[in-house]
Amino acid sequence: MADPGARSDQDYPITWVRTWGKGCVLYCSLGHAPATYWNPLFLEHVLAGIQFACGDLQADAAPR
């Protein structure tokens, strides 16, 4: 995709986590193709996000 020019570092996250109140949030824009859900690395990624959102996995969710 063309760079929209919104960031000087051209760093556009496709997955991120953050805390929200007493909860946790995971956003992931990957997974548009059905084959993605058979990829072991993607499944590990999603599992880690779910574990973070459930409070079972600690992660640095500080904004950068």
mmCIF file of the N, C-alpha and C atoms, coordinates in Angstrom:
data_MODEL
# 
_entry.id   MODEL 
# 
loop_
_atom_site.group_PDB 
_atom_site.id 
_atom_site.type_symbol 
_atom_site.label_atom_id 
_atom_site.label_alt_id 
_atom_site.label_comp_id 
_atom_site.label_asym_id 
_atom_site.label_entity_id 
_atom_site.label_seq_id 
_atom_site.pdbx_PDB_ins_code 
_atom_site.Cartn_x 
_atom_site.Cartn_y 
_atom_site.Cartn_z 
_atom_site.occupancy 
_atom_site.B_iso_or_equiv 
_atom_site.pdbx_formal_charge 
_atom_site.auth_seq_id 
_atom_site.auth_comp_id 
_atom_site.auth_asym_id 
_atom_site.auth_atom_id 
_atom_site.pdbx_PDB_model_num 
ATOM 1   N N  . MET A 1 1  ? 0.841  -1.177  0.000  1.00 0.00 ? 1  MET A N  1 
ATOM 2   C CA . MET A 1 1  ? 0.000  0.000   0.000  1.00 0.00 ? 1  MET A CA 1 
ATOM 3   C C  . MET A 1 1  ? 0.885  1.238   0.000  1.00 0.00 ? 1  MET A C  1 
ATOM 4   N N  . ALA A 1 2  ? 0.364  2.288   -0.539 1.00 0.00 ? 2  ALA A N  1 
ATOM 5   C CA . ALA A 1 2  ? 1.114  3.540   -0.561 1.00 0.00 ? 2  ALA A CA 1 
ATOM 6   C C  . ALA A 1 2  ? 1.156  4.132   0.852  1.00 0.00 ? 2  ALA A C  1 
ATOM 7   N N  . ASP A 1 3  ? 2.283  4.748   1.177  1.00 0.00 ? 3  ASP A N  1 
ATOM 8   C CA . ASP A 1 3  ? 2.435  5.384   2.489  1.00 0.00 ? 3  ASP A CA 1 
ATOM 9   C C  . ASP A 1 3  ? 1.540  6.616   2.558  1.00 0.00 ? 3  ASP A C  1 
ATOM 10  N N  . PRO A 1 4  ? 0.583  6.656   3.492  1.00 0.00 ? 4  PRO A N  1 
ATOM 11  C CA . PRO A 1 4  ? -0.298 7.821   3.585  1.00 0.00 ? 4  PRO A CA 1 
ATOM 12  C C  . PRO A 1 4  ? 0.403  9.058   4.126  1.00 0.00 ? 4  PRO A C  1 
ATOM 13  N N  . GLY A 1 5  ? 1.639  8.928   4.586  1.00 0.00 ? 5  GLY A N  1 
ATOM 14  C CA . GLY A 1 5  ? 2.414  10.069  5.049  1.00 0.00 ? 5  GLY A CA 1 
ATOM 15  C C  . GLY A 1 5  ? 2.034  10.576  6.426  1.00 0.00 ? 5  GLY A C  1 
ATOM 16  N N  . ALA A 1 6  ? 1.275  9.785   7.173  1.00 0.00 ? 6  ALA A N  1 
ATOM 17  C CA . ALA A 1 6  ? 0.835  10.215  8.498  1.00 0.00 ? 6  ALA A CA 1 
ATOM 18  C C  . ALA A 1 6  ? 1.930  10.088  9.551  1.00 0.00 ? 6  ALA A C  1 
ATOM 19  N N  . ARG A 1 7  ? 2.916  9.255   9.300  1.00 0.00 ? 7  ARG A N  1 
ATOM 20  C CA . ARG A 1 7  ? 3.995  9.051   10.274 1.00 0.00 ? 7  ARG A CA 1 
ATOM 21  C C  . ARG A 1 7  ? 5.335  9.232   9.596  1.00 0.00 ? 7  ARG A C  1 
ATOM 22  N N  . SER A 1 8  ? 6.202  10.006  10.217 1.00 0.00 ? 8  SER A N  1 
ATOM 23  C CA . SER A 1 8  ? 7.524  10.230  9.632  1.00 0.00 ? 8  SER A CA 1 
ATOM 24  C C  . SER A 1 8  ? 8.390  8.980   9.656  1.00 0.00 ? 8  SER A C  1 
ATOM 25  N N  . ASP A 1 9  ? 8.129  8.063   10.626 1.00 0.00 ? 9  ASP A N  1 
ATOM 26  C CA . ASP A 1 9  ? 8.924  6.836   10.705 1.00 0.00 ? 9  ASP A CA 1 
ATOM 27  C C  . ASP A 1 9  ? 8.356  5.705   9.847  1.00 0.00 ? 9  ASP A C  1 
ATOM 28  N N  . GLN A 1 10 ? 7.239  5.938   9.206  1.00 0.00 ? 10 GLN A N  1 
ATOM 29  C CA . GLN A 1 10 ? 6.564  4.949   8.349  1.00 0.00 ? 10 GLN A CA 1 
ATOM 30  C C  . GLN A 1 10 ? 6.284  3.645   9.092  1.00 0.00 ? 10 GLN A C  1 
ATOM 31  N N  . ASP A 1 11 ? 6.042  3.734   10.393 1.00 0.00 ? 11 ASP A N  1 
ATOM 32  C CA . ASP A 1 11 ? 5.766  2.565   11.228 1.00 0.00 ? 11 ASP A CA 1 
ATOM 33  C C  . ASP A 1 11 ? 4.262  2.507   11.493 1.00 0.00 ? 11 ASP A C  1 
ATOM 34  N N  . TYR A 1 12 ? 3.568  1.642   10.797 1.00 0.00 ? 12 TYR A N  1 
ATOM 35  C CA . TYR A 1 12 ? 2.122  1.509   10.935 1.00 0.00 ? 12 TYR A CA 1 
ATOM 36  C C  . TYR A 1 12 ? 1.803  0.137   11.522 1.00 0.00 ? 12 TYR A C  1 
ATOM 37  N N  . PRO A 1 13 ? 1.408  0.096   12.789 1.00 0.00 ? 13 PRO A N  1 
ATOM 38  C CA . PRO A 1 13 ? 1.176  -1.191  13.436 1.00 0.00 ? 13 PRO A CA 1 
ATOM 39  C C  . PRO A 1 13 ? -0.019 -1.932  12.846 1.00 0.00 ? 13 PRO A C  1 
ATOM 40  N N  . ILE A 1 14 ? 0.147  -3.238  12.680 1.00 0.00 ? 14 ILE A N  1 
ATOM 41  C CA . ILE A 1 14 ? -0.960 -4.068  12.223 1.00 0.00 ? 14 ILE A CA 1 
ATOM 42  C C  . ILE A 1 14 ? -1.545 -4.877  13.378 1.00 0.00 ? 14 ILE A C  1 
ATOM 43  N N  . THR A 1 15 ? -0.810 -4.926  14.482 1.00 0.00 ? 15 THR A N  1 
ATOM 44  C CA . THR A 1 15 ? -1.288 -5.572  15.704 1.00 0.00 ? 15 THR A CA 1 
ATOM 45  C C  . THR A 1 15 ? -0.795 -4.747  16.882 1.00 0.00 ? 15 THR A C  1 
ATOM 46  N N  . TRP A 1 16 ? -1.671 -4.549  17.865 1.00 0.00 ? 16 TRP A N  1 
ATOM 47  C CA . TRP A 1 16 ? -1.259 -3.835  19.066 1.00 0.00 ? 16 TRP A CA 1 
ATOM 48  C C  . TRP A 1 16 ? -2.103 -4.271  20.248 1.00 0.00 ? 16 TRP A C  1 
ATOM 49  N N  . VAL A 1 17 ? -1.568 -4.007  21.447 1.00 0.00 ? 17 VAL A N  1 
ATOM 50  C CA . VAL A 1 17 ? -2.290 -4.280  22.686 1.00 0.00 ? 17 VAL A CA 1 
ATOM 51  C C  . VAL A 1 17 ? -2.282 -3.019  23.530 1.00 0.00 ? 17 VAL A C  1 
ATOM 52  N N  . ARG A 1 18 ? -3.262 -2.909  24.399 1.00 0.00 ? 18 ARG A N  1 
ATOM 53  C CA . ARG A 1 18 ? -3.302 -1.804  25.348 1.00 0.00 ? 18 ARG A CA 1 
ATOM 54  C C  . ARG A 1 18 ? -4.229 -2.178  26.488 1.00 0.00 ? 18 ARG A C  1 
ATOM 55  N N  . THR A 1 19 ? -4.059 -1.477  27.568 1.00 0.00 ? 19 THR A N  1 
ATOM 56  C CA . THR A 1 19 ? -4.995 -1.656  28.676 1.00 0.00 ? 19 THR A CA 1 
ATOM 57  C C  . THR A 1 19 ? -6.085 -0.605  28.528 1.00 0.00 ? 19 THR A C  1 
ATOM 58  N N  . TRP A 1 20 ? -7.271 -0.947  29.007 1.00 0.00 ? 20 TRP A N  1 
ATOM 59  C CA . TRP A 1 20 ? -8.409 -0.042  28.929 1.00 0.00 ? 20 TRP A CA 1 
ATOM 60  C C  . TRP A 1 20 ? -9.197 -0.206  30.215 1.00 0.00 ? 20 TRP A C  1 
ATOM 61  N N  . GLY A 1 21 ? -9.097 0.764   31.101 1.00 0.00 ? 21 GLY A N  1 
ATOM 62  C CA . GLY A 1 21 ? -9.735 0.617   32.404 1.00 0.00 ? 21 GLY A CA 1 
ATOM 63  C C  . GLY A 1 21 ? -9.115 -0.553  33.142 1.00 0.00 ? 21 GLY A C  1 
ATOM 64  N N  . LYS A 1 22 ? -9.943 -1.500  33.542 1.00 0.00 ? 22 LYS A N  1 
ATOM 65  C CA . LYS A 1 22 ? -9.447 -2.707  34.218 1.00 0.00 ? 22 LYS A CA 1 
ATOM 66  C C  . LYS A 1 22 ? -9.234 -3.862  33.241 1.00 0.00 ? 22 LYS A C  1 
ATOM 67  N N  . GLY A 1 23 ? -9.452 -3.617  31.955 1.00 0.00 ? 23 GLY A N  1 
ATOM 68  C CA . GLY A 1 23 ? -9.337 -4.680  30.967 1.00 0.00 ? 23 GLY A CA 1 
ATOM 69  C C  . GLY A 1 23 ? -8.153 -4.508  30.045 1.00 0.00 ? 23 GLY A C  1 
ATOM 70  N N  . CYS A 1 24 ? -8.040 -5.409  29.091 1.00 0.00 ? 24 CYS A N  1 
ATOM 71  C CA . CYS A 1 24 ? -6.976 -5.412  28.101 1.00 0.00 ? 24 CYS A CA 1 
ATOM 72  C C  . CYS A 1 24 ? -7.596 -5.528  26.718 1.00 0.00 ? 24 CYS A C  1 
ATOM 73  N N  . VAL A 1 25 ? -6.939 -4.934  25.731 1.00 0.00 ? 25 VAL A N  1 
ATOM 74  C CA . VAL A 1 25 ? -7.447 -4.919  24.365 1.00 0.00 ? 25 VAL A CA 1 
ATOM 75  C C  . VAL A 1 25 ? -6.363 -5.440  23.426 1.00 0.00 ? 25 VAL A C  1 
ATOM 76  N N  . LEU A 1 26 ? -6.772 -6.241  22.461 1.00 0.00 ? 26 LEU A N  1 
ATOM 77  C CA . LEU A 1 26 ? -5.910 -6.703  21.379 1.00 0.00 ? 26 LEU A CA 1 
ATOM 78  C C  . LEU A 1 26 ? -6.553 -6.277  20.077 1.00 0.00 ? 26 LEU A C  1 
ATOM 79  N N  . TYR A 1 27 ? -5.763 -5.675  19.175 1.00 0.00 ? 27 TYR A N  1 
ATOM 80  C CA . TYR A 1 27 ? -6.221 -5.357  17.829 1.00 0.00 ? 27 TYR A CA 1 
ATOM 81  C C  . TYR A 1 27 ? -5.290 -6.059  16.858 1.00 0.00 ? 27 TYR A C  1 
ATOM 82  N N  . CYS A 1 28 ? -5.853 -6.715  15.872 1.00 0.00 ? 28 CYS A N  1 
ATOM 83  C CA . CYS A 1 28 ? -5.059 -7.392  14.854 1.00 0.00 ? 28 CYS A CA 1 
ATOM 84  C C  . CYS A 1 28 ? -5.778 -7.248  13.517 1.00 0.00 ? 28 CYS A C  1 
ATOM 85  N N  . SER A 1 29 ? -5.096 -6.668  12.528 1.00 0.00 ? 29 SER A N  1 
ATOM 86  C CA . SER A 1 29 ? -5.709 -6.504  11.211 1.00 0.00 ? 29 SER A CA 1 
ATOM 87  C C  . SER A 1 29 ? -5.317 -7.633  10.251 1.00 0.00 ? 29 SER A C  1 
ATOM 88  N N  . LEU A 1 30 ? -4.595 -8.612  10.743 1.00 0.00 ? 30 LEU A N  1 
ATOM 89  C CA . LEU A 1 30 ? -4.217 -9.760  9.909  1.00 0.00 ? 30 LEU A CA 1 
ATOM 90  C C  . LEU A 1 30 ? -5.363 -10.753 9.839  1.00 0.00 ? 30 LEU A C  1 
ATOM 91  N N  . GLY A 1 31 ? -5.317 -11.652 8.890  1.00 0.00 ? 31 GLY A N  1 
ATOM 92  C CA . GLY A 1 31 ? -6.273 -12.748 8.838  1.00 0.00 ? 31 GLY A CA 1 
ATOM 93  C C  . GLY A 1 31 ? -7.396 -12.576 7.837  1.00 0.00 ? 31 GLY A C  1 
ATOM 94  N N  . HIS A 1 32 ? -7.152 -11.845 6.757  1.00 0.00 ? 32 HIS A N  1 
ATOM 95  C CA . HIS A 1 32 ? -8.202 -11.656 5.761  1.00 0.00 ? 32 HIS A CA 1 
ATOM 96  C C  . HIS A 1 32 ? -8.397 -12.890 4.881  1.00 0.00 ? 32 HIS A C  1 
ATOM 97  N N  . ALA A 1 33 ? -7.345 -13.654 4.681  1.00 0.00 ? 33 ALA A N  1 
ATOM 98  C CA . ALA A 1 33 ? -7.432 -14.853 3.842  1.00 0.00 ? 33 ALA A CA 1 
ATOM 99  C C  . ALA A 1 33 ? -7.664 -16.072 4.726  1.00 0.00 ? 33 ALA A C  1 
ATOM 100 N N  . PRO A 1 34 ? -8.583 -16.956 4.356  1.00 0.00 ? 34 PRO A N  1 
ATOM 101 C CA . PRO A 1 34 ? -8.841 -18.150 5.166  1.00 0.00 ? 34 PRO A CA 1 
ATOM 102 C C  . PRO A 1 34 ? -7.595 -18.990 5.443  1.00 0.00 ? 34 PRO A C  1 
ATOM 103 N N  . ALA A 1 35 ? -6.655 -19.038 4.506  1.00 0.00 ? 35 ALA A N  1 
ATOM 104 C CA . ALA A 1 35 ? -5.447 -19.842 4.700  1.00 0.00 ? 35 ALA A CA 1 
ATOM 105 C C  . ALA A 1 35 ? -4.607 -19.334 5.869  1.00 0.00 ? 35 ALA A C  1 
ATOM 106 N N  . THR A 1 36 ? -4.744 -18.070 6.211  1.00 0.00 ? 36 THR A N  1 
ATOM 107 C CA . THR A 1 36 ? -3.982 -17.499 7.323  1.00 0.00 ? 36 THR A CA 1 
ATOM 108 C C  . THR A 1 36 ? -4.239 -18.275 8.605  1.00 0.00 ? 36 THR A C  1 
ATOM 109 N N  . TYR A 1 37 ? -5.457 -18.744 8.782  1.00 0.00 ? 37 TYR A N  1 
ATOM 110 C CA . TYR A 1 37 ? -5.842 -19.415 10.021 1.00 0.00 ? 37 TYR A CA 1 
ATOM 111 C C  . TYR A 1 37 ? -5.304 -20.837 10.129 1.00 0.00 ? 37 TYR A C  1 
ATOM 112 N N  . TRP A 1 38 ? -4.557 -21.282 9.129  1.00 0.00 ? 38 TRP A N  1 
ATOM 113 C CA . TRP A 1 38 ? -3.863 -22.576 9.204  1.00 0.00 ? 38 TRP A CA 1 
ATOM 114 C C  . TRP A 1 38 ? -2.378 -22.393 9.452  1.00 0.00 ? 38 TRP A C  1 
ATOM 115 N N  . ASN A 1 39 ? -1.915 -21.157 9.519  1.00 0.00 ? 39 ASN A N  1 
ATOM 116 C CA . ASN A 1 39 ? -0.494 -20.866 9.706  1.00 0.00 ? 39 ASN A CA 1 
ATOM 117 C C  . ASN A 1 39 ? -0.155 -20.941 11.200 1.00 0.00 ? 39 ASN A C  1 
ATOM 118 N N  . PRO A 1 40 ? 0.738  -21.859 11.597 1.00 0.00 ? 40 PRO A N  1 
ATOM 119 C CA . PRO A 1 40 ? 1.070  -22.015 13.018 1.00 0.00 ? 40 PRO A CA 1 
ATOM 120 C C  . PRO A 1 40 ? 1.594  -20.739 13.676 1.00 0.00 ? 40 PRO A C  1 
ATOM 121 N N  . LEU A 1 41 ? 2.384  -19.935 12.956 1.00 0.00 ? 41 LEU A N  1 
ATOM 122 C CA . LEU A 1 41 ? 2.902  -18.695 13.538 1.00 0.00 ? 41 LEU A CA 1 
ATOM 123 C C  . LEU A 1 41 ? 1.778  -17.696 13.802 1.00 0.00 ? 41 LEU A C  1 
ATOM 124 N N  . PHE A 1 42 ? 0.832  -17.616 12.894 1.00 0.00 ? 42 PHE A N  1 
ATOM 125 C CA . PHE A 1 42 ? -0.303 -16.727 13.097 1.00 0.00 ? 42 PHE A CA 1 
ATOM 126 C C  . PHE A 1 42 ? -1.148 -17.207 14.276 1.00 0.00 ? 42 PHE A C  1 
ATOM 127 N N  . LEU A 1 43 ? -1.353 -18.513 14.370 1.00 0.00 ? 43 LEU A N  1 
ATOM 128 C CA . LEU A 1 43 ? -2.141 -19.056 15.483 1.00 0.00 ? 43 LEU A CA 1 
ATOM 129 C C  . LEU A 1 43 ? -1.460 -18.797 16.823 1.00 0.00 ? 43 LEU A C  1 
ATOM 130 N N  . GLU A 1 44 ? -0.133 -18.891 16.873 1.00 0.00 ? 44 GLU A N  1 
ATOM 131 C CA . GLU A 1 44 ? 0.599  -18.552 18.104 1.00 0.00 ? 44 GLU A CA 1 
ATOM 132 C C  . GLU A 1 44 ? 0.408  -17.079 18.449 1.00 0.00 ? 44 GLU A C  1 
ATOM 133 N N  . HIS A 1 45 ? 0.439  -16.246 17.443 1.00 0.00 ? 45 HIS A N  1 
ATOM 134 C CA . HIS A 1 45 ? 0.258  -14.805 17.617 1.00 0.00 ? 45 HIS A CA 1 
ATOM 135 C C  . HIS A 1 45 ? -1.133 -14.508 18.209 1.00 0.00 ? 45 HIS A C  1 
ATOM 136 N N  . VAL A 1 46 ? -2.151 -15.109 17.636 1.00 0.00 ? 46 VAL A N  1 
ATOM 137 C CA . VAL A 1 46 ? -3.522 -14.902 18.120 1.00 0.00 ? 46 VAL A CA 1 
ATOM 138 C C  . VAL A 1 46 ? -3.677 -15.453 19.533 1.00 0.00 ? 46 VAL A C  1 
ATOM 139 N N  . LEU A 1 47 ? -3.116 -16.619 19.791 1.00 0.00 ? 47 LEU A N  1 
ATOM 140 C CA . LEU A 1 47 ? -3.199 -17.202 21.130 1.00 0.00 ? 47 LEU A CA 1 
ATOM 141 C C  . LEU A 1 47 ? -2.548 -16.290 22.160 1.00 0.00 ? 47 LEU A C  1 
ATOM 142 N N  . ALA A 1 48 ? -1.379 -15.745 21.848 1.00 0.00 ? 48 ALA A N  1 
ATOM 143 C CA . ALA A 1 48 ? -0.717 -14.830 22.780 1.00 0.00 ? 48 ALA A CA 1 
ATOM 144 C C  . ALA A 1 48 ? -1.589 -13.593 23.032 1.00 0.00 ? 48 ALA A C  1 
ATOM 145 N N  . GLY A 1 49 ? -2.244 -13.086 21.993 1.00 0.00 ? 49 GLY A N  1 
ATOM 146 C CA . GLY A 1 49 ? -3.138 -11.946 22.164 1.00 0.00 ? 49 GLY A CA 1 
ATOM 147 C C  . GLY A 1 49 ? -4.322 -12.274 23.050 1.00 0.00 ? 49 GLY A C  1 
ATOM 148 N N  . ILE A 1 50 ? -4.878 -13.445 22.862 1.00 0.00 ? 50 ILE A N  1 
ATOM 149 C CA . ILE A 1 50 ? -6.003 -13.884 23.707 1.00 0.00 ? 50 ILE A CA 1 
ATOM 150 C C  . ILE A 1 50 ? -5.542 -14.041 25.152 1.00 0.00 ? 50 ILE A C  1 
ATOM 151 N N  . GLN A 1 51 ? -4.370 -14.640 25.345 1.00 0.00 ? 51 GLN A N  1 
ATOM 152 C CA . GLN A 1 51 ? -3.842 -14.795 26.699 1.00 0.00 ? 51 GLN A CA 1 
ATOM 153 C C  . GLN A 1 51 ? -3.601 -13.440 27.354 1.00 0.00 ? 51 GLN A C  1 
ATOM 154 N N  . PHE A 1 52 ? -3.107 -12.456 26.586 1.00 0.00 ? 52 PHE A N  1 
ATOM 155 C CA . PHE A 1 52 ? -2.923 -11.119 27.123 1.00 0.00 ? 52 PHE A CA 1 
ATOM 156 C C  . PHE A 1 52 ? -4.271 -10.522 27.528 1.00 0.00 ? 52 PHE A C  1 
ATOM 157 N N  . ALA A 1 53 ? -5.252 -10.628 26.638 1.00 0.00 ? 53 ALA A N  1 
ATOM 158 C CA . ALA A 1 53 ? -6.564 -10.046 26.910 1.00 0.00 ? 53 ALA A CA 1 
ATOM 159 C C  . ALA A 1 53 ? -7.248 -10.704 28.116 1.00 0.00 ? 53 ALA A C  1 
ATOM 160 N N  . CYS A 1 54 ? -6.936 -11.973 28.359 1.00 0.00 ? 54 CYS A N  1 
ATOM 161 C CA . CYS A 1 54 ? -7.513 -12.692 29.500 1.00 0.00 ? 54 CYS A CA 1 
ATOM 162 C C  . CYS A 1 54 ? -6.717 -12.459 30.785 1.00 0.00 ? 54 CYS A C  1 
ATOM 163 N N  . GLY A 1 55 ? -5.560 -11.845 30.667 1.00 0.00 ? 55 GLY A N  1 
ATOM 164 C CA . GLY A 1 55 ? -4.733 -11.600 31.848 1.00 0.00 ? 55 GLY A CA 1 
ATOM 165 C C  . GLY A 1 55 ? -3.769 -12.722 32.176 1.00 0.00 ? 55 GLY A C  1 
ATOM 166 N N  . ASP A 1 56 ? -3.636 -13.704 31.279 1.00 0.00 ? 56 ASP A N  1 
ATOM 167 C CA . ASP A 1 56 ? -2.739 -14.837 31.501 1.00 0.00 ? 56 ASP A CA 1 
ATOM 168 C C  . ASP A 1 56 ? -1.319 -14.611 30.977 1.00 0.00 ? 56 ASP A C  1 
ATOM 169 N N  . LEU A 1 57 ? -1.091 -13.519 30.261 1.00 0.00 ? 57 LEU A N  1 
ATOM 170 C CA . LEU A 1 57 ? 0.217  -13.245 29.687 1.00 0.00 ? 57 LEU A CA 1 
ATOM 171 C C  . LEU A 1 57 ? 0.516  -11.764 29.872 1.00 0.00 ? 57 LEU A C  1 
ATOM 172 N N  . GLN A 1 58 ? 1.627  -11.473 30.491 1.00 0.00 ? 58 GLN A N  1 
ATOM 173 C CA . GLN A 1 58 ? 2.027  -10.083 30.722 1.00 0.00 ? 58 GLN A CA 1 
ATOM 174 C C  . GLN A 1 58 ? 2.696  -9.546  29.451 1.00 0.00 ? 58 GLN A C  1 
ATOM 175 N N  . ALA A 1 59 ? 2.424  -8.283  29.151 1.00 0.00 ? 59 ALA A N  1 
ATOM 176 C CA . ALA A 1 59 ? 3.054  -7.637  28.007 1.00 0.00 ? 59 ALA A CA 1 
ATOM 177 C C  . ALA A 1 59 ? 3.145  -6.142  28.264 1.00 0.00 ? 59 ALA A C  1 
ATOM 178 N N  . ASP A 1 60 ? 4.110  -5.508  27.645 1.00 0.00 ? 60 ASP A N  1 
ATOM 179 C CA . ASP A 1 60 ? 4.248  -4.061  27.747 1.00 0.00 ? 60 ASP A CA 1 
ATOM 180 C C  . ASP A 1 60 ? 3.216  -3.428  26.812 1.00 0.00 ? 60 ASP A C  1 
ATOM 181 N N  . ALA A 1 61 ? 2.202  -2.811  27.401 1.00 0.00 ? 61 ALA A N  1 
ATOM 182 C CA . ALA A 1 61 ? 1.131  -2.196  26.607 1.00 0.00 ? 61 ALA A CA 1 
ATOM 183 C C  . ALA A 1 61 ? 1.231  -0.675  26.639 1.00 0.00 ? 61 ALA A C  1 
ATOM 184 N N  . ALA A 1 62 ? 2.385  -0.155  27.031 1.00 0.00 ? 62 ALA A N  1 
ATOM 185 C CA . ALA A 1 62 ? 2.573  1.293   27.088 1.00 0.00 ? 62 ALA A CA 1 
ATOM 186 C C  . ALA A 1 62 ? 2.618  1.871   25.675 1.00 0.00 ? 62 ALA A C  1 
ATOM 187 N N  . PRO A 1 63 ? 1.952  3.006   25.434 1.00 0.00 ? 63 PRO A N  1 
ATOM 188 C CA . PRO A 1 63 ? 2.014  3.636   24.111 1.00 0.00 ? 63 PRO A CA 1 
ATOM 189 C C  . PRO A 1 63 ? 3.442  4.047   23.771 1.00 0.00 ? 63 PRO A C  1 
ATOM 190 N N  . ARG A 1 64 ? 3.772  3.991   22.496 1.00 0.00 ? 64 ARG A N  1 
ATOM 191 C CA . ARG A 1 64 ? 5.109  4.390   22.041 1.00 0.00 ? 64 ARG A CA 1 
ATOM 192 C C  . ARG A 1 64 ? 4.998  5.409   20.962 1.00 0.00 ? 64 ARG A C  1 
# 
